[in-house]
Amino acid sequence: MTEVQATGAAEASTVVHGFCADEFAPVRDAFAAELASGAELGGSICLTVDGETVVDLWGGYADIDRTVAWRDDTLVNVFSITKTMTALCALLLVDRGLLDVDRPVADYWPEFAANGKEGVLVRHVLGHTSGVSGWDRPIELADIYDHEAAAARLATQAPWWEPGTASGYHALNYGHLVGELIRRIDGRTLGVFFAEELAGPLGADFHIGTGPQNFDRIAPIVPAPALNFDMATLDQDSILVKTLTCPMLDMEQTSSPEWRQAEIGAANGHGNARSIARVQSLVACGGVLDGKRLLAPSTIDLIFREQADGVDLGILTPLKFGIGYGLPQPTTAPLVRDGRVCWWAGFGGSLVVNDLDRRTTFAYAMNQLGPALIGSERSDAYLRAANAVLDERAAAN
């Protein structure tokens, strides 16, 4: 095991901190190369095997001016990685017999049956096929900070396509839909449920809604350079445009106290690679962590029950969804290997991959966004390095 001692902010651009099992040195080297080149501003990488951490690295800067070093406890908004945490909360309720993925949403949330949604099933929501991938206009980002009011608006809507027939990525409203199911069943809000049932018991520094006590640890998001693309030239009533603009995600607002404190289970989880891997390794290890079973094998199996496979209506990208997670899709995520593997990515590059065949979880979180909705050259470099080592291990056994 190689350990690197922390240094001051002035040296942070080229130094990798943390520890790394010697055989996983290629992951450390890939991270160091991206930091040294300047492509990586600041970030963290974690890899667990059988629930044990073999890579826990961080480095770079927590601010765009490169004056504040990324520390071992730095947090960052990981956007859609949050959805995997939200899905796990729902799966806990499934495991306890309180939620049935094949029952209508309206059985738990009666108001949701309005406007032709009486047939929308729980698995349609968890698998992005509900037909409700955003809010009807008018809607502003601040409107979704009030969970109950925003969920009530979703309940009144008609679906934008026939539920269950295709996926339409629930970019910003996934947590409002799943979170309202959790609130109706359990009484706790999504953020509180996650903190008390997963993050707390597992000792994971991940938050769905976080207060001022953590603000000084949060690395502000640095947007990618603007693309030469005008959304106004597209059909404003298309599922694509409505999904991505109802409401529009404003990067400046993600550093506001209001955004950070809201419980937006689709997009405002704050954590780092270590905390992501800690929670998600529960899936990679078949529902058992630290010798305690939290999810039954049958519940884990639900993740791999395919809900959609094709070009997603919301982001026009080929995707395959199970229940709560993406499944291997070689066009969109060629480095996510086939098999009992589930994954998801956060806007701009953050990534989590659970490989149940190898009982591994790979996680990456950063503050400098890449230009793509899913993945980045940096996340590819780190995952490629980890995969190479894991392939060698598999071949040797």
NORWOMO-V226008 format. One record per pair of residues at least 12 apart in sequence whose C-alpha atoms are under 8 Angstrom apart, sorted by the first residue. I is the first residue (numbers start at 0). GAP is how many residues later the second one is. Records with the same first field share a line. If there is no record, write none. Layout:
I=GAP ; GAP
This chain:
0=18 ; 19 ; 20 ; 21
1=17 ; 18 ; 19 ; 20
2=14 ; 15 ; 16 ; 17
3=12 ; 13 ; 14 ; 15
4=12 ; 13
5=12
7=61
8=52 ; 57 ; 58 ; 59 ; 60
9=57 ; 59
11=47 ; 48 ; 49 ; 57 ; 58
12=22 ; 23 ; 25 ; 28 ; 46 ; 47 ; 48
13=18 ; 21 ; 22 ; 45 ; 46
14=17 ; 20 ; 44 ; 45
15=12 ; 15 ; 16 ; 41 ; 42 ; 43 ; 44
16=40 ; 41 ; 42
17=38 ; 39 ; 40 ; 54
18=35 ; 36 ; 37 ; 38
19=34 ; 35 ; 36 ; 37
20=33 ; 34
22=366
23=30 ; 31 ; 362 ; 365
25=359 ; 360 ; 363
26=355 ; 356 ; 358 ; 359
27=29
29=351 ; 352 ; 355
30=351
33=344
34=24 ; 25
38=339
39=20 ; 326 ; 328 ; 338
40=19 ; 20 ; 21 ; 23 ; 25 ; 325 ; 326 ; 327
41=16 ; 17 ; 18 ; 19 ; 20 ; 28 ; 324 ; 325 ; 326
42=15 ; 16 ; 17 ; 18 ; 27 ; 229 ; 321 ; 322 ; 323 ; 324
43=12 ; 13 ; 14 ; 15 ; 228 ; 229 ; 230 ; 320 ; 321 ; 322
44=12 ; 13 ; 228 ; 229 ; 317 ; 318 ; 319 ; 320
45=227 ; 228 ; 231 ; 316 ; 317 ; 318
46=230 ; 313 ; 314 ; 315 ; 316
47=229 ; 230 ; 233 ; 312 ; 313 ; 314
48=309 ; 310 ; 311 ; 312
49=231 ; 234 ; 235 ; 309 ; 310
50=227 ; 230 ; 231 ; 233 ; 234 ; 238 ; 239 ; 308 ; 309
55=217 ; 218
57=12 ; 13 ; 14
58=12
61=12 ; 156 ; 157 ; 158 ; 305
62=156 ; 157
63=158
69=149
72=144 ; 199
73=143 ; 144 ; 145 ; 197 ; 198
74=142 ; 143 ; 144 ; 195 ; 196 ; 197
75=142 ; 143 ; 144 ; 145 ; 194 ; 195 ; 196 ; 289 ; 290 ; 291
76=141 ; 142 ; 143 ; 144 ; 177 ; 190 ; 191 ; 192 ; 193 ; 194 ; 290
77=189 ; 190 ; 191 ; 192 ; 193 ; 194 ; 268 ; 269 ; 272 ; 287 ; 288
78=187 ; 188 ; 189 ; 190 ; 267 ; 268 ; 271
79=91 ; 186 ; 187 ; 188 ; 189 ; 264 ; 265 ; 266 ; 267
80=185 ; 186 ; 188 ; 263 ; 264 ; 265 ; 269 ; 270 ; 271
81=126 ; 183 ; 184 ; 185 ; 186 ; 187 ; 264
82=91 ; 92 ; 182 ; 183 ; 184 ; 241
83=196 ; 240 ; 241 ; 260
84=109 ; 180 ; 194 ; 195
85=89 ; 92 ; 93 ; 104 ; 108 ; 179 ; 180
86=39 ; 91 ; 236 ; 237 ; 238
87=236
88=93 ; 101 ; 104 ; 105 ; 108 ; 109
89=88 ; 92
90=204 ; 208
91=202 ; 203
92=89
93=205
94=200 ; 201 ; 204
97=87
98=86
99=22
100=20 ; 21 ; 22
101=19 ; 20 ; 21
102=18 ; 19
103=14 ; 15 ; 16 ; 17 ; 18
104=13 ; 14 ; 15 ; 16 ; 17 ; 76
105=12 ; 14
107=73 ; 76 ; 77
108=71 ; 72 ; 75
110=41 ; 44 ; 45
111=42 ; 43 ; 44
112=42
113=41 ; 42 ; 43 ; 44
114=41 ; 42 ; 43 ; 44
115=42 ; 43
116=41 ; 42
118=44
119=43 ; 44
122=184 ; 200
123=39 ; 40 ; 183
124=49 ; 52 ; 53
125=48 ; 52 ; 197 ; 198
126=40 ; 180 ; 181 ; 194 ; 195 ; 196 ; 197 ; 198
127=39 ; 40 ; 41 ; 42 ; 46 ; 193
128=34 ; 35 ; 36 ; 37 ; 38 ; 39 ; 40 ; 178 ; 179
129=29 ; 32 ; 33 ; 34 ; 37 ; 38
130=28 ; 29 ; 30 ; 31 ; 32 ; 33 ; 36 ; 37
131=22 ; 25 ; 26 ; 27 ; 28 ; 29 ; 36 ; 38
132=27 ; 35 ; 36 ; 37 ; 38 ; 39 ; 40 ; 41 ; 110 ; 181
133=20 ; 36 ; 37 ; 38 ; 39 ; 108 ; 109 ; 110 ; 112 ; 113
134=18 ; 19 ; 22 ; 38 ; 107 ; 108 ; 111 ; 112
135=21 ; 106 ; 110
136=109
137=108
138=107 ; 108
139=106 ; 107 ; 108
140=106 ; 107 ; 108 ; 109
141=117
143=120
144=113 ; 114 ; 117 ; 118 ; 119
145=116
146=29 ; 115 ; 116 ; 117
147=32
149=26
150=25 ; 26 ; 29
153=23
159=79
163=143
164=143
165=142 ; 143 ; 144 ; 146 ; 147
166=140 ; 141 ; 142 ; 143 ; 144 ; 145 ; 146 ; 147 ; 154
167=71 ; 75 ; 144 ; 145 ; 146 ; 147
168=74 ; 143 ; 144 ; 145 ; 146
169=73 ; 96 ; 144
170=72 ; 73 ; 95 ; 96
171=75 ; 92 ; 94 ; 95
172=91 ; 92 ; 93
173=91 ; 92
174=15 ; 89 ; 90 ; 91 ; 92
175=88 ; 89 ; 90
178=86
189=18 ; 73 ; 75
190=16 ; 17 ; 18 ; 72 ; 74
193=13 ; 14
194=12 ; 13
197=81
198=80
201=76 ; 77
203=70 ; 71 ; 72 ; 74 ; 75
204=66 ; 67 ; 70
205=63 ; 64 ; 65 ; 66 ; 69 ; 70
206=62 ; 63 ; 64
207=54 ; 55 ; 56 ; 57 ; 60 ; 61 ; 62
208=51 ; 52 ; 53 ; 54 ; 55 ; 59 ; 60 ; 61
209=50 ; 51 ; 52 ; 60
210=46 ; 49 ; 50
211=45
217=52
218=148
219=34 ; 35 ; 147
220=30 ; 33 ; 34 ; 146 ; 147 ; 148
221=145 ; 146 ; 147
222=28 ; 145 ; 146 ; 147
223=124 ; 144 ; 145 ; 146 ; 147
224=146
225=145
226=144
238=74 ; 75
239=73 ; 74 ; 75 ; 76
240=73
242=71 ; 72
243=70 ; 71
253=14
271=92 ; 93 ; 94
272=90 ; 91 ; 92
273=89
275=76 ; 87
276=75 ; 84 ; 85 ; 86
279=72 ; 74 ; 81
280=73 ; 78 ; 79 ; 80
281=12
282=17 ; 71 ; 73
283=70 ; 71 ; 72 ; 74 ; 75 ; 76 ; 77
284=71 ; 74 ; 75
285=14 ; 70 ; 73
286=13
301=20 ; 21
302=19 ; 20 ; 21 ; 22 ; 39
303=18 ; 19 ; 23 ; 36 ; 38
304=17 ; 18
305=14 ; 15 ; 16 ; 17
306=13 ; 14 ; 15 ; 16
307=12 ; 13 ; 14
308=12
316=15
317=13 ; 14
318=13
324=17 ; 18 ; 19
325=16 ; 17 ; 18
326=14 ; 15 ; 16
327=13 ; 14 ; 15
331=42
332=42
334=45 ; 48 ; 49
335=17
338=16 ; 18
339=15 ; 16 ; 17
340=12 ; 13 ; 14 ; 15 ; 16
341=12 ; 13
344=29 ; 30
345=27 ; 28 ; 29
346=22 ; 25 ; 26 ; 27 ; 28
347=20 ; 21 ; 22 ; 23 ; 24 ; 25 ; 26 ; 27 ; 28
348=16 ; 17 ; 20 ; 21 ; 23 ; 24 ; 25 ; 26 ; 27 ; 29 ; 30
349=13 ; 14 ; 15 ; 16 ; 25 ; 29
350=12 ; 13 ; 14 ; 24 ; 28
351=12
361=21
363=15
